[in-house]
């Protein structure tokens, strides 16, 4: 479980940072400033992102879009469409990168939604509820 969690967290944080640096690079270029530091950081990040994820990121960026969208209250804030309940559950488990079925961006929970998930997981009695529901299923 830990390896899945770190895979998700590592790649999501790299994608968010890559989007930020590429936006910064575009601003530097338009202002005629030296962008060699930003370019070096971008290359470093790109070398640590899986090829499939990077290809999808590049396709979205080529169309002028960011590759990561935030989810608030079950809605992708990039395209303003509802995210399927199953996709939200996978996203909350933080085991794999999840894409929006509408706009194709990689999804991440907003800080507010992330806090709600954390509160539910660490809520006293939550494990009892899971145990009762698994007994009913058997």
N, C-alpha and C positions, 0 to 999 in steps of 0.2 A: 504494500500500500504506500509506503513512504516513497518508493521510487517513482510511482505514478504521480504522487503529489508534487514531488520536486520537478518531474518532467513538465507537468502543467505549469507550475509556478515559474520555472526557469524560462521556458519558451514564451509564456505570456509576457513576462517582464521584459524579455529581449525584444519582442514585437512592439510593445508599447514604446520602449526606448528608441527602437529603430524608426518608428513613425515620427517621433519627436525630433530626432536628429535629421531625418530627411526633410522635414518641414523647415528646420533651422538652416540646413544647407541651401535650400531654395531661397530663403530670405537673404542669406549671405551673398549668394550669387547675384541676386537682383540688386543688391546694394553695392556690388563690385568689391566686396571685402574678400580677404584670404579665407578659404574654406578648407585648407589642408588638414587642420585638426579635426574638424567635423567629419571629413572624408575618412580619416584614419580610424576614428571611432566606429563609423558605419561599417567599414570593412571588417573590423574586429568582431562586431556583433553578427554580421552576416555569416562569418565563418563558424559561429556557434549555434546556428539555427538549422534544423533539419531541412534537407533539400526540398522536399514536398511542400513544407510550410513556406519556405522562402519563394518558391515558384508561384504559389498562390498569392503571397504578399506582393510580388512583383507585378502580377497581372492586375491586381486591384490598383496599385500605385500608378501603373501605366495609364489607367483610366481616370487618374486624378483623385482616387479615393484612398482613405486611410484603411489599413487592413484589420483594425480592431474596433469593435463597437461595444459600447457599454449597455448592459441590460439593467433597466430600472423597472421594478414592479411587473416583470414579465414581458417588457416591451424593449425591443432593440432600439436604442436611441439614434442609430445611424439612419434607419429606414422607417422608424416609427410603426413597425408591424409587431404583432404579438409573437412571442417565441413559444413553440409547442411545449406542453408540459413535460413531455419526455426529455426534450432537449434541455429544459431548465433543470431537471433532476440530474442529468449527466453533468451539467455545468456546476451544480452545487456540490457534487461529489469530487470535483476537481481532479479527475483521473485522466482526462483527455481533452484536447482542444476541441471546441465545438464551434461550428459555423452557423450563421444565420441562414435559414432556408430561403429567405427573400433576397437579401443583399450580398450574401456570401462572406461577410466579414467574420473574423474570429470574434467570439463573444467572451466578455468577462463581466462578472457581476459588479454593480456599483458598490461603493463603500457601504452605503446604507443597507443594501440587500445582503452584502457579505456579513455585516454585523448581525443581521437577523438570523442568518444561517448559523453563525458561530454561537449565538445565544440559544438557539434551539438544540444544537448538538451538545452544549454544555449545561443544559437545563437539568436540574435534579429531577429524577423520575423518568427521564427520556428513555433510559435503557429498559425500565420496567414496561413502558409502552411497547417498545420493540419486541420484548420477550412475549408479552401477551398476544400481540398480533401474529407472531410466528407460531405460537401454540395453536391459535385458531386456524391457521392455514394448514396445519398438519392433520 
